[in-house]
């Protein structure tokens, strides 16, 4: 993934929200509502969120906040002339054709219509220099930290995001379910999770601790036996995580200073 672009958006001529003209948001879900509110708060002339099938006539920029499978249909409903973008991480710009197109994917979860975007990384792309500049201008208005992504890299990028977010929830629910069999509440694990994420952010694989990192195979076997007894349907997941963690521990040892 490319590094964050450190160039000030104002120097690139992307910081003037008025230059965007009228921006129409299509998609009345949590993301659409959050984007429309945040853009208006930033002084952008934003309309919507509009329902799917809207023509967005009169808008200079249209941003589709609809499910991935609906992007092509929503784009086909738009009147020609606007620069059209979507907020999907996994979808290429192909479904937006024949419009001049861009992508703007905030790398975050949106659970309500009043989400705040400032400081969040965001993947941007465009089919032309003008479309890419539009994506950067919207990112600047929202306070996002943009990095550019090629269509060929989208699947890998989005898979990485899913692993980092969705799979983490699956993993922590596994931990919480096992802890519950010992009468331990979920929130008792939260400080450990928070500290681990912070350590990973600063140190990568060097943040790894625990019996696998120490080579304590006896403890790992006792852990596996507990999982097999109390959550037998999770043994395969435990084994897969153990194998992957052993591989990571080897990498961490080889790269340690």
C-alpha positions in Angstrom: 0.0 0.0 0.0 1.4 3.4 -0.9 2.6 5.7 1.9 0.4 8.6 2.9 0.9 11.6 0.7 2.5 14.4 2.9 1.8 17.2 0.4 -0.5 19.8 1.8 -3.8 19.7 -0.1 -3.9 23.4 -0.3 -0.7 23.5 -2.2 -2.1 21.0 -4.6 -5.1 23.3 -5.1 -7.5 20.7 -3.5 -8.4 22.6 -0.3 -11.1 24.9 -1.7 -14.4 23.2 -1.0 -16.3 25.8 -3.1 -14.4 24.5 -6.2 -16.3 21.2 -5.9 -19.6 22.9 -6.8 -22.8 21.0 -5.8 -22.0 17.5 -4.5 -24.9 15.0 -4.5 -24.8 12.0 -2.1 -26.7 9.0 -3.3 -27.5 6.3 -0.8 -29.5 7.0 2.4 -27.7 4.6 4.7 -25.3 5.3 7.6 -22.4 6.1 5.3 -24.5 8.4 3.0 -26.0 10.3 6.0 -22.6 10.6 7.6 -20.9 11.9 4.5 -23.7 14.4 3.7 -23.6 15.8 7.2 -19.8 16.0 7.4 -19.5 17.7 4.0 -22.1 20.3 4.9 -20.3 20.9 8.2 -17.1 21.5 6.2 -18.9 24.2 4.1 -19.5 22.0 1.0 -22.7 22.5 -1.0 -23.9 19.0 -0.4 -27.3 17.6 -1.4 -28.9 14.5 0.0 -28.5 11.8 0.9 -30.7 10.9 -2.1 -32.4 7.6 -2.7 -31.1 5.0 -5.1 -32.1 5.7 -8.7 -31.7 9.5 -8.3 -30.6 11.4 -11.4 -28.6 14.0 -9.3 -29.4 16.5 -12.0 -27.5 19.8 -11.5 -24.7 18.3 -9.4 -21.1 18.7 -10.5 -20.0 15.8 -8.3 -22.0 12.7 -7.3 -20.8 10.4 -4.6 -22.5 6.9 -4.4 -22.8 5.5 -1.0 -24.7 2.4 -2.0 -24.0 -1.4 -1.6 -21.3 -2.6 -4.0 -23.8 -4.6 -6.1 -25.9 -1.5 -6.6 -23.1 0.8 -7.8 -23.5 0.1 -11.6 -27.3 0.5 -11.4 -27.0 3.8 -9.4 -24.4 5.1 -11.8 -26.6 4.3 -14.8 -29.4 6.4 -13.3 -27.3 9.6 -13.2 -27.5 12.3 -15.8 -24.3 12.7 -17.8 -21.8 15.4 -17.1 -21.0 15.0 -13.4 -17.8 13.5 -12.0 -19.1 10.3 -10.2 -17.4 8.4 -7.4 -18.2 5.6 -5.0 -17.1 4.8 -1.4 -16.4 1.1 -1.9 -13.1 -0.3 -0.9 -13.3 -3.5 -3.0 -15.0 -2.3 -6.2 -13.0 -1.0 -9.1 -14.1 2.1 -11.1 -15.4 0.1 -14.0 -19.0 0.1 -12.8 -19.0 3.9 -13.0 -18.4 4.0 -16.7 -19.0 6.0 -18.9 -18.8 8.7 -16.2 -15.5 10.4 -15.4 -15.0 8.5 -12.2 -13.2 8.4 -8.8 -13.1 6.3 -5.7 -13.0 7.6 -2.1 -13.0 4.9 0.6 -12.5 6.0 4.2 -10.7 3.2 6.1 -13.1 3.1 9.0 -16.3 1.6 10.3 -19.4 3.8 10.2 -22.0 2.8 12.8 -24.1 5.9 12.8 -25.0 8.9 10.7 -22.9 11.3 12.7 -19.5 9.6 12.2 -16.5 11.8 12.2 -13.9 11.4 9.4 -11.1 13.7 10.5 -7.7 12.0 10.6 -8.9 8.8 9.0 -6.9 7.2 6.2 -8.7 7.0 2.9 -8.0 5.2 -0.4 -8.5 7.4 -3.4 -8.4 6.8 -7.2 -9.6 8.4 -10.4 -9.9 7.7 -14.1 -8.5 11.1 -14.9 -6.4 13.8 -13.3 -9.6 15.9 -12.7 -11.4 12.9 -11.1 -8.4 12.1 -8.9 -8.2 15.8 -7.8 -11.9 15.7 -7.0 -11.3 12.7 -4.7 -8.5 14.5 -3.0 -10.6 17.6 -2.6 -13.4 15.7 -0.9 -10.9 14.0 1.3 -9.5 17.4 2.3 -12.9 18.7 3.1 -13.6 15.7 5.3 -10.2 15.9 7.0 -9.2 12.4 5.6 -5.6 11.3 5.0 -5.7 10.1 1.4 -3.4 7.5 -0.2 -3.8 6.4 -3.8 -4.8 2.9 -4.8 -4.8 1.2 -8.2 -7.8 -0.9 -9.3 -5.6 -4.0 -9.5 -4.7 -3.7 -5.8 -8.3 -3.2 -4.5 -9.0 -6.8 -3.6 -5.8 -7.1 -1.6 -6.4 -3.7 0.0 -9.9 -4.5 1.0 -9.0 -8.0 2.2 -6.4 -6.5 4.5 -9.0 -4.1 5.9 -11.4 -7.0 6.5 -8.7 -9.0 8.2 -7.7 -6.1 10.4 -11.3 -5.2 11.4 -13.8 -8.0 10.8 -11.5 -11.0 11.6 -10.3 -9.2 14.7 -13.9 -9.2 16.0 -14.3 -12.9 15.2 -11.0 -13.6 17.1 -12.0 -11.6 20.1 -15.4 -13.2 20.3 -13.6 -16.6 20.3 -11.5 -15.3 23.2 -14.5 -14.0 25.0 -16.5 -17.2 24.6 -13.6 -19.3 26.0 -13.1 -16.8 28.9 -16.9 -17.1 29.7 -16.5 -20.8 30.4 -14.2 -19.8 33.2 -16.6 -17.1 34.5 -14.5 -14.3 33.1 -16.4 -11.3 31.6 -15.5 -10.0 28.2 -14.5 -6.5 29.4 -11.7 -8.1 31.5 -9.9 -8.8 28.1 -10.4 -5.3 26.7 -7.3 -3.7 28.2 -5.1 -6.5 26.9 -6.6 -6.2 23.4 -6.1 -2.4 23.5 -2.5 -2.7 24.6 -1.8 -5.4 22.0 -3.1 -3.3 19.2 -1.1 -0.3 20.4 2.1 -2.4 20.6 1.5 -3.9 17.1 1.0 -0.4 15.7 4.4 0.7 17.0 6.4 -2.6 16.7 4.7 -4.9 14.2 5.6 -8.6 14.7 7.9 -7.6 17.6 4.8 -7.0 19.7 4.2 -10.8 19.8 4.3 -12.2 23.4 3.0 -15.4 25.1 3.8 -19.1 25.1 4.3 -19.5 21.4 6.8 -16.6 21.2 8.6 -18.2 24.2 8.6 -21.7 22.6 6.6 -23.0 25.6 4.9 -25.9 23.7 3.6 -27.6 26.9 1.5 -24.5 27.7 0.2 -24.4 24.2 -0.9 -28.0 24.4 -2.8 -27.3 27.7 -4.5 -24.4 26.0 -5.5 -26.6 23.1 -6.9 -29.2 25.4 -9.0 -26.6 27.1 -10.4 -25.4 23.8 -11.1 -29.0 22.7 -13.0 -29.6 25.9 -15.0 -26.4 26.1 -15.4 -25.1 22.6 -14.6 -28.2 20.4 -16.0 -26.4 17.3 -13.1 -23.9 17.6 -10.2 -26.4 17.7 -9.5 -26.0 14.0 -9.4 -22.2 14.4 -7.1 -22.5 17.4 -4.8 -24.8 15.4 -4.7 -22.5 12.4 -3.9 -19.5 14.6 -1.2 -21.5 16.5 0.5 -22.4 13.2 0.4 -18.8 11.9 1.7 -17.5 15.2 4.6 -19.9 15.2 5.5 -18.7 11.7 5.2 -15.1 12.9 7.4 -15.8 15.9 10.1 -17.1 13.7 10.0 -14.0 11.6 10.1 -11.8 14.7 13.2 -13.7 16.0 15.0 -13.4 12.7 14.4 -9.7 12.4 15.0 -8.8 16.0 17.9 -6.3 16.5 
